[in-house]
Amino acid sequence: MLDPTVVVHSSESGKTSDLTGIMPIQPKKLFHLDITREATTPPNEQPHVRVGAVLPKQWWTLIAFEPTASMMLTDSQAAVAAYIFSDTLDPSEELVISDEIGYRSTFRCLVPERCVESRRYALSDKYTPAEVISDFLVTYVSLKISHVARVFIPICEELHWYLVIVDFKSRRLILLDSLPCVEKHQQRKRNVIKVATYLEAMLDDHIFDDDKSKVVDCSTFWPMTPFGLPTQKNRSNDSGVWVTSWMRECTLKDDFNIQVNDSTRMRLAVDLVLEEYNNLCLVIQENAWQYRTKVEAEHEDIWE
C-alpha cells in the first residue's frame, strides 16, 4: 500500500528488474498537508494540541521509531506514531484501509535507514498498456487527459527510487534523483523516455479524451534534470522518501529544493494514518490513546 502508483495531478483540483515501482495512492487524498481529523477527546482526558510532543525515554524500548520535538507533532500525533511503530503490538494489524490495505509491518520501511520497498507495479514490461488501463483506470487514473497538468511516475531500480514528472503544460520530462550517479545517468534518462512512451501508449486510448483526433505525444517531451538539486545523505536509504516528498510538495511548482530527514519519515507515516482517505483514521487514534493509557498504567513512572 505504501509503495508510491502513477499519481496524476489535475489542473483542476525488493530488488526488481521492473522499470517502475509505483504506489497506488490517490493524489487528491494523499497531498493534503494538514491533518484533517483528530479524535476530540482522548480517553485519558489529556490534552493533545501541544506541538513538539515527545515521549519519555522509557518508551525507547517499546517502539522502533521515536518521535522527537523537532518533528513538531501534537500529543495526539505522537501517540499515533508510537502506536504505528510499536515493537509490542501485532505487526499484521491493519492501520490503513482505503483502496489498499496498510499493515503495521508495512510502515516499518519508514524507520530511519530502511528502504522503501515496492510491492505493486502499475507500469512494467509484464503488463500491456491495455491491462494497466483495465486494472488502474477507475481508481487511480479517472481524469480526462485535457484536465491533467502533471503525471508523477516513481521508478525503482535495485531499491533506489527516482521520480519522473511528465509535465504536459511545459512539455518536459523532469527527472528528480536524490542520489545521482554519473555511470547510470544515461540509462536513467533512457528509462525516462521509455516510461513516457509507455504512458503515451496508454493515453492513446480514447477513454482518456473525448477528442479522438487529439494525439498525446509525451514521448517527444524534453527530458531534463533541474540544476542544483539537493541530495540524500550517504547510506540513509532515503530515496523513496525523497520521491514521496517531491510528489507531496511539488505538485505544480518547479522549486524542487526540499529537505528530507527522519522527521519526514515520521510525518509521512502519521499523515498516511490520519488522512481523511483512511477509513480507520478515528479508530486508530482511539486505539493509540488506549495503548498509551495501558502503557502508562503498567509503567507508572513512564510519564513525567
Secondary structure, DSSP 8 states (H G I E B T S, - for coil): --S---EEEES-------S-------HHHHT--S-----SS-TT------BS----GGGGGTBSS---GGG--BHHHHHHHHHHTBSSS-TT-EEEESSSEEEHHHHGGGSTT--------SS-TTS-HHHHHHHHHHHH--S-GGGEEEEEEEEEETTEEEEEEEETTTTEEEEE-SS--GGGHHHHHHHHHHHHHHHHHHHTSGGG-S-TT----GGGSEEE--TT-----TT---HHHHHHHHHHH-SS---------HHHHHHHHHHHHHSTT-TTHHHHHHHHHHHHHHHHHH-TTS--
